Amino acid sequence: MIEKTIKGIKYSLNEETLTAEIMYKKGYKGDFIIPETVELNKVSYLVTSIGLEAFFECSSLTSIVIPNSVKSIGKGAFGGCTSLTSVVIPDSVESIGGDAFAYCSALTSVVIGASVTSIGQRAFAGCESLTSVSIPNSVTSIGADAFGYSALTSIVIPDGVTSIERRTFVGCESLTSVTIPNSVTSIGEEAFKYCALTSIVIPDGVTTIGNGAFKGCESLTSVTIPNSVTSIEAGALSDCQSLTSINVDTNNPIYSSIDGVLFNKEQTTLIAYPSKKSDTYAIPNSVTRIENKAFSDCESLISVTIPNSVTSIGEEAFYGCESLTSVTIPNGVTNIGDYAFQFCESLSSVNIPDSVTSIGDCAFSRCKSLVDIKYNGTIEQWKKIKVDACENESLTTNVIHCTDGDVSM
């Protein structure tokens, strides 16, 4: 391999294959044309690759012409090129590396050639002006965070893609429409977190919906879960402040819904309550567990009735229910999960049964209105409860009213 700067461009020249890769060099600027071939000592080399961080943080680079000879665009190749406004990726290119155009803040449009099969992690992340991109049908892989925090308004995912990776479109606050093909089998963690989606069609074929996949999609009003889905991770639909119903195909073997609320098939576990469904809710008597994040960020929920059948309240189960004013935890519950009632800022009273043996980290943290804590057991029993001290200030600084007197921790 020979490293050589020719006409201001630094190359790595392969004498065996007679190919050239553009290497990192400071100072590329203005309107830049990459040549299709380069000559050294009367030997011609075909430019086939834009290498690792070749144009990285060339903030004065305003445009780039990529020739049809280029087959790959390397990791970070144009990352941080903050003056680059548009790019046409030719049909010769087969792969776009991770961070290839990350944080190109002025980039408004991208044309991706018809031979590209993979778009790397964070390839277009942080492109805050990028409003549109057409992904060709040749693409089979789109990496995590690929378009995170861009300005995309709509996206059509091509038929060859089988997985929407974690955080692929996270923070796309203008993204109102997405078309997911039948080829997709999984929607990853936080894939569409904080998007502006108003509706979503999850195709029959999807089996997994990851943690926080649609978290914070504040315009999303309803979701239908097809019969193919066998795994919905905690918080997949939390903090969707316009969501009024989650409906499940009746043929789904794992999940069910009652009046728009998501349960397991046997309806013994309440999995997700839509944030805008109602400000009062009575949990069915069949339920034994309130799943992690089941009511997380239900900001309008004022009152919830928990039946005596419930024995377990999961982590973050009522996290951020800022309008919830009181809660009675039924006798039979043994554990109150970490962060279960954190940021329930209107919660003024809570009744804890003597069946409880542990209260998790931050379970009642930031409950600034909580002053009335009743424990249905003796002072001696209360002292035996494992209360994780991590920011459980509402319990550790208040008086606990036990059946035989009051106690402070």
C-alpha positions in Angstrom: 0.0 0.0 0.0 1.2 3.5 -0.9 0.0 6.6 0.9 0.2 9.6 -1.3 -1.3 13.1 -1.6 -2.3 13.8 -5.2 -3.8 17.1 -6.2 -4.7 17.9 -2.6 -6.3 14.6 -1.8 -4.7 12.0 0.3 -5.0 8.4 -0.9 -4.1 4.9 0.1 -3.1 3.1 -3.2 -3.3 -0.6 -3.6 -0.7 -1.7 -6.1 -2.2 -5.2 -6.5 -5.8 -4.3 -7.2 -5.0 -0.8 -8.6 -7.7 0.7 -6.4 -7.5 3.9 -4.3 -9.1 4.8 -1.0 -9.4 8.5 0.1 -7.8 9.0 3.6 -8.3 11.5 6.3 -6.8 14.9 5.7 -7.7 18.2 7.2 -8.9 21.2 5.2 -11.1 19.8 2.5 -13.5 22.7 1.7 -15.9 24.3 -0.8 -17.4 22.4 -3.7 -15.5 19.1 -3.9 -15.4 16.6 -6.7 -13.9 13.2 -6.1 -12.2 11.9 -9.2 -13.1 8.5 -10.6 -9.4 7.6 -11.2 -6.1 8.9 -9.9 -2.7 8.5 -11.5 0.7 8.0 -9.9 3.9 7.3 -12.0 1.7 6.7 -15.1 -0.2 4.0 -13.2 -4.0 4.6 -13.0 -5.9 3.7 -9.8 -9.7 3.4 -9.6 -11.2 5.3 -6.6 -13.4 2.7 -4.9 -13.6 3.8 -1.3 -14.0 6.8 0.9 -12.1 5.8 4.0 -12.4 6.2 7.7 -13.2 9.8 8.6 -11.8 10.9 5.3 -13.7 14.3 5.4 -14.4 14.3 9.1 -15.3 17.7 10.5 -14.5 19.5 7.3 -16.8 22.3 8.3 -16.2 24.3 5.2 -17.1 21.5 2.8 -20.3 22.7 1.0 -20.9 20.0 -1.6 -19.5 16.7 -2.7 -19.6 14.8 -5.9 -19.0 11.0 -5.5 -18.1 9.1 -8.7 -19.7 5.9 -9.8 -16.5 4.0 -9.1 -17.0 4.3 -5.3 -18.3 1.1 -3.6 -18.1 2.0 0.0 -18.4 5.1 2.2 -16.5 4.5 5.5 -17.2 5.1 9.1 -17.4 8.8 9.9 -16.4 9.7 6.3 -18.4 13.0 6.3 -19.3 13.2 10.0 -19.6 16.8 11.3 -19.4 18.4 7.9 -21.7 21.2 9.1 -21.9 23.1 5.8 -22.7 20.1 3.6 -26.3 20.7 2.3 -27.0 17.8 0.0 -25.5 14.5 -1.2 -26.1 12.1 -4.0 -24.8 8.6 -3.3 -24.3 6.9 -6.7 -25.6 3.4 -7.7 -22.1 2.0 -7.4 -22.0 2.4 -3.6 -23.0 -0.8 -1.7 -22.5 0.3 2.0 -22.7 3.4 4.0 -20.6 3.2 7.2 -21.5 4.1 10.7 -21.5 7.8 11.4 -20.9 8.4 7.7 -22.9 11.7 7.7 -23.6 12.1 11.4 -24.2 15.6 12.6 -24.2 17.2 9.1 -26.5 19.8 10.5 -27.1 21.6 7.2 -27.8 18.5 5.2 -31.4 18.8 3.8 -31.6 16.0 1.3 -30.0 12.7 0.5 -30.3 10.4 -2.6 -29.2 6.9 -1.8 -28.2 4.8 -4.8 -29.9 1.6 -5.8 -27.1 -0.7 -4.9 -26.7 0.2 -1.2 -27.5 -2.8 1.0 -26.5 -1.5 4.4 -26.8 1.8 6.2 -24.5 1.8 9.3 -25.2 2.9 12.9 -25.8 6.6 13.3 -25.1 7.1 9.6 -27.4 10.2 9.5 -27.8 10.8 13.2 -28.1 14.4 14.3 -28.8 15.7 10.7 -31.2 18.2 12.1 -32.1 19.7 8.7 -32.6 16.4 6.9 -36.3 16.3 6.0 -36.4 13.6 3.4 -34.6 10.5 2.3 -35.5 7.7 -0.1 -34.2 4.3 1.0 -33.9 2.0 -2.0 -35.3 -1.6 -2.0 -31.7 -2.9 -2.2 -31.3 -2.0 1.5 -31.6 -4.9 3.9 -29.9 -3.5 7.0 -30.4 -0.1 8.8 -28.2 0.3 11.8 -29.1 1.6 15.3 -29.6 5.3 15.6 -29.2 5.6 11.8 -31.6 8.6 11.5 -31.9 9.6 15.1 -32.7 13.3 15.8 -33.1 14.2 12.2 -35.9 16.3 10.7 -37.5 13.5 8.6 -41.3 13.9 8.1 -42.0 10.5 6.6 -40.2 7.3 5.8 -40.8 4.2 3.8 -38.8 1.2 5.0 -37.9 -1.1 2.1 -39.2 -4.7 1.8 -35.8 -6.3 2.4 -35.4 -5.0 5.9 -36.2 -7.5 8.6 -35.4 -5.5 11.8 -35.8 -1.9 12.8 -32.9 -1.6 15.2 -32.8 0.3 18.5 -33.2 4.0 18.3 -33.2 4.0 14.5 -35.6 7.0 14.4 -35.4 8.2 18.0 -36.1 11.9 18.4 -37.4 12.5 14.9 -39.9 15.0 16.2 -41.3 15.8 12.7 -41.8 12.2 11.7 -45.6 11.8 11.3 -45.7 8.8 8.9 -43.8 5.5 8.6 -44.5 2.5 6.4 -43.2 -0.7 7.9 -43.1 -3.6 5.4 -44.3 -7.2 6.1 -40.6 -8.4 6.1 -40.0 -6.7 9.5 -40.0 -9.1 12.4 -38.7 -6.9 15.2 -39.0 -3.2 16.3 -36.1 -2.4 18.5 -35.7 -0.5 21.8 -36.7 3.2 21.5 -36.9 2.8 17.7 -39.5 5.6 17.3 -39.2 7.2 20.7 -40.3 10.9 20.7 -41.6 10.8 17.1 -44.6 12.7 15.9 -46.4 9.6 14.6 -50.2 10.0 14.5 -50.9 6.4 13.6 -48.9 3.2 13.1 -49.6 0.0 11.3 -47.6 -2.9 12.8 -47.6 -5.6 10.1 -48.5 -9.2 10.8 -45.1 -10.7 11.0 -43.6 -8.6 13.7 -42.9 -10.7 16.7 -41.0 -8.3 19.0 -41.6 -4.7 20.1 -38.8 -3.4 22.2 -38.6 -1.4 25.4 -39.8 2.2 24.7 -40.3 1.5 21.0 -43.0 4.2 20.7 -42.3 6.0 24.0 -43.3 9.7 24.0 -45.1 9.6 20.6 -47.4 12.3 21.9 -49.7 12.4 18.8 -50.3 8.6 18.6 -53.9 7.9 19.3 -54.3 4.2 18.9 -52.3 1.0 18.2 -53.3 -2.4 17.0 -51.1 -5.4 18.0 -51.2 -8.2 15.4 -51.5 -11.9 16.2 -47.8 -12.4 15.3 -46.4 -10.4 18.3 -45.1 -12.6 21.0 -43.0 -10.1 23.0 -43.8 -6.6 24.1 -41.2 -5.1 26.3 -41.9 -2.8 29.2 -42.7 0.8 28.4 -43.1 0.2 24.6 -46.1 2.5 24.6 -45.5 4.7 27.6 -45.8 8.5 27.7 -47.9 8.6 24.6 -50.1 11.4 25.8 -52.8 11.1 23.1 -53.1 7.3 23.2 -56.6 6.2 24.0 -56.5 2.5 23.1 -54.3 -0.5 22.5 -56.1 -3.2 20.6 -54.9 -6.7 20.2 -55.9 -9.2 17.5 -58.1 -11.8 19.1 -56.0 -14.6 17.6 -52.9 -13.4 19.4 -51.7 -16.3 21.6 -49.8 -14.2 24.2 -51.7 -10.9 24.6 -55.2 -9.5 24.9 -56.9 -6.2 25.4 -59.9 -5.2 27.4 -61.5 -1.9 26.5 -58.2 -0.7 25.0 -56.0 -1.8 27.9 -53.2 -4.3 27.2 -53.0 -7.5 29.2 -51.4 -10.9 28.8 -53.7 -13.6 27.3 -54.9 -14.8 30.7 -55.5 -11.2 31.8 -53.6 -11.8 35.0 -50.9 -9.2 34.1 -51.7 -5.6 33.2 -49.0 -4.6 30.7 -49.9 -1.1 29.5 -52.6 1.5 30.2 -53.1 4.1 27.4 -52.0 7.5 28.7 -55.2 9.4 27.6 -57.7 6.7 28.1 -59.4 7.9 31.3 -58.5 9.8 34.5 -60.0 7.0 36.6 -59.5 3.2 36.3 -60.5 0.1 38.2 -58.1 -2.8 37.5 -59.9 -6.0 36.9 -60.1 -8.6 39.7 -58.3 -11.2 37.5 -55.0 -9.2 37.6 -52.2 -10.4 39.9 -49.4 -8.3 38.6 -49.0 -4.7 37.4 -46.2 -4.9 35.0 -43.1 -2.7 34.9 -44.1 0.8 33.5 -47.7 -0.3 33.0 -49.1 3.2 34.0 -45.8 5.1 33.4 -46.3 8.8 32.6 -50.1 8.6 32.6 -50.2 12.2 33.4 -54.0 12.5 33.5 -54.6 9.6 35.8 -56.2 10.8 39.0 -57.4 7.6 40.6 -56.7 3.9 40.3 -58.4 1.1 42.1 -56.1 -1.9 42.7 -57.9 -5.1 43.5 -57.0 -7.5 46.3 -55.9 -10.1 43.7 -52.8 -8.0 42.9 -49.6 -9.4 44.6 -46.9 -7.5 42.6 -46.3 -3.9 41.5 -43.5 -3.7 39.0 -40.7 -1.2 38.5 -41.9 2.3 37.4 -45.4 1.0 37.4 -46.9 4.4 38.2 -43.8 6.5 37.4 -44.7 10.1 36.5 -48.4 9.8 37.2 -48.3 13.4 38.2 -52.1 13.8 38.8 -52.5 10.6 40.9 -53.7 11.8 44.4 -54.0 8.7 46.5 -53.4 5.0 46.3 -54.3 2.0 48.4 -52.0 -1.0 48.0 -54.0 -4.2 48.6 -53.2 -6.8 51.2 -51.2 -9.5 49.4 -48.6 -7.3 47.7 -45.2 -8.2 48.9 -42.9 -6.0 46.9 -43.2 -2.5 45.5 -40.8 -2.2 42.7 -38.0 0.4 42.1 -39.3 3.8 41.0 -42.9 2.5 41.3 -44.5 5.8 42.2 -41.6 8.2 41.5 -42.6 11.7 40.4 -46.2 11.2 41.4 -46.2 14.8 42.5 -49.9 15.0 43.5 -49.8 11.9 45.6 -50.8 13.0 49.1 -51.7 9.7 50.7 -50.8 6.0 50.5 -52.0 2.9 52.3 -49.4 0.1 52.6 -50.5 -3.4 53.8 -48.6 -5.5 56.3 -47.9 -8.0 53.5 -45.3 -5.8 52.0 -41.7 -7.0 52.8 -39.7 -4.7 50.5 -40.0 -1.2 49.0 -37.6 -0.6 46.1 -35.2 2.2 45.2 -36.8 5.5 44.7 -40.3 3.9 44.9 -41.8 7.1 46.4 -39.1 9.5 45.3 -40.1 13.1 44.4 -43.6 12.6 45.7 -43.6 16.1 47.0 -47.2 16.1 48.2 -47.0 12.8 50.1 -47.7 13.5 53.8 -50.2 10.8 54.8 -48.7 7.4 55.0 -50.7 4.6 56.6 -49.3 1.2 57.3 -51.7 -1.7 58.1 -49.3 -3.3 60.6 -47.4 -2.7 63.8 -44.3 -0.5 64.3 -42.3 -3.6 64.8 -43.5 -5.1 61.5 -42.7 -1.8 59.7 -39.2 -1.8 61.0 -38.6 -5.2 59.4 -39.6 -4.0 55.9 -36.6 -3.5 53.6 -36.9 0.1 52.4 -34.1 1.0 50.0 -33.0 4.4 51.1 -32.2 5.7 47.6 -34.2 8.9 47.4 -37.2 7.4 49.3 -37.4 10.7 51.1 -41.2 10.7 51.3 -40.9 7.6 53.5 -37.7 8.4 55.3 -38.7 12.0 56.3 -42.4 11.5 57.1 -44.3 9.9 60.0 -45.6 6.4 59.3 -49.0 5.8 60.9 -49.0 2.2 62.1 -51.8 0.3 63.8 -50.2 0.7 67.2 -48.7 4.2 66.9 -46.5 6.4 64.7 -42.9 5.9 63.7 -40.3 7.9 61.9 -37.4 6.3 60.0 
